[in-house]
Amino acid sequence: MADALLYDEEMFVFLTPDATETFLTPDELLAKLKEVLATYVGELPRELTKMTSAEAQAKYLIETRCEFETAPGESIQWYAVRLEK
């Protein structure tokens, strides 16, 4: 059986197209993705259009993806990381 710590997402690294790397808590990542979705002008993927709120869309992205295309050829990425204490 897998160790539960493997699924503990205490921190994420968030990458932008200009190669900026930012460390975010889960709550900060949720807020950042909501912000991205609020300013997104393209056509959302079908599974996101079924959701009624930006919060539900952002949570879905966190749980199912690690990348979101913000413009043709440009995307943001996020990965769970474990920081050494």
Beta strands, then each sheet from edge to edge (+ up, - down):
strand 1: 11-15
strand 2: 21-24
strand 3: 67-71
strand 4: 74-81
sheet 1: 2+ 1- 4+ 3-
end
